[in-house]
């Protein structure tokens, strides 16, 4: 599926500003959408919205369907009457610059618990009806999830294969007894999910109304300690006791001599095929209830995946096994129709992976930080991009561009300086410009690169299990020119609706000589509401348009000057013979 030419920003909601230790779905999220609009951005890539697992990563979530309740806006719960004003007061340790999960998790969970109790005691009839409707709508996964989380708490988060056999094997009587025994916590987890879904869907509707689409993320694999593995044991490669017999990862490569042992259980694809891949169809369906576009992580695993014996401590001793291939995507297309899906085709990409992606018209990914280690044939270089592609300066798994540039090899530096025609002094924005200029339909830039931040601000480091998913920005770091510069690049490279419409209007009729008329002048976006002009920059003033399109100041030196338009010399055209 081809996407309209556009650009966007990658930012996990936990990285938003806010008073309660981590970003959430409250006021600052709406302000971020407004900032995207001011910058001409049509896309917000949010990464997985699921709950966090080991290492605080949403890629190791305890559910493939549930949302991250740590994102719930506590101020909205106060507005509903479920929290007191005192509950919103920050506590020591809720830092603004990074998420300290050791403080954030108990702080937010305690307040969610208070809200659930107050709702149970004093919720209005309208609120109770809305909650009941939510439970009915999510009945395919919510009961298993809420019971699973309650049991995990009761059994101290031990792997579920160590639970008492009746619960491990999901005997109906044992499940019914557990649901009755833990009714209050089951209600809590259902309530917390309702709060997340209510708030997220409202935020997404706001973004859509502003012309911003949300790109979500579906990891190919899910965590062993998850409701879905426990509830669907026959769909995973588990032994008789419920333990994984083989696990997921990737083989050794240039970046890791031992490969990456992720540890996720692998799918028993033969069982999925028996019911037409119903579990996967439901997973994709539910994901599209939350987002507009889905990025599928580790797409190559559908063509072939690296199988590692569970007893192995590294990924060295593994072997490639065939994935479901086209059968899975045919089943999804049959059930849901054509879907806007991005295929994360990074890593070891073989011809069968490319063939599978192209068979279903799924755009792949190109990362500019990977482009300069080889020569002119490198597929990550902009001149080798294809329109049906999403280009990134970097992803959540990469260093920031500033950090990458500070440690780049001599070859990479020499190649990049020549290719990008730069001295390297402003590499984050040089790379953003290169992404914008690419023929790729979609360009996405991490917020860290927009702000030109160093390595300390990267989001994740693959293979390192702790210390990541903590970065946050503050609005004081964002200057009015950030949005203005993004908007200008969108205009220059045809990634705004206005630019595309103007191009269509300026296009000469078929067979007529081209023209060189100057495009209509349009004002750039102003500063975000309530923001002062940035240091060293003048506030916008009502100067006559004829003075300068930059409002009385010279354009920055790193911006290109628009060449003067000269009339074309008309020459006789050869006629067809």
Protein Blocks (a to p, Z undefined) as FASTA:
>chain_A
ZZdddddddddfklpgcjeopacfbfklmmmmmmmmmnopabdcebjabdcdehhiaklc
cbfkbccfklpcfklmmmnopacfklmpccehiafkbccfklmmmmmmmmmmmmmmmmmm
mpcfklmmmmmmmmmmmmmmmmmmmmmmmmmmmnoopafklpcfklmnopaklmmmmmmm
mmmmmmmmmmmmmmmmmmmmmmmmmmmmnopacdddddfbdcfbbfklmmmmmlpccdfk
opafbdcdddddfklmnlpaehpacddfklmmmnoommmmmmmmmmmmmmmbdcdehkll
mmoccdddfklmbfklgcddddekjmlmmmmmmmnopadddddfehjddfklmmmmmmno
pacdddfklmmmmcmklmkbmklpcfkbcddfbdfkbccfklmmmmgcfklmmmmmmmno
pghlammlmmmmmmmmpmbfbacddfklmnopafklpfbdghiaghiakbccdfklpcfk
lmmmmmmmmmmnopafklmmmmmmmpccehiacdfddcdddddddddehiacdehiacdd
fddfklpmngopacdfkbccdddddddddddddddZZ
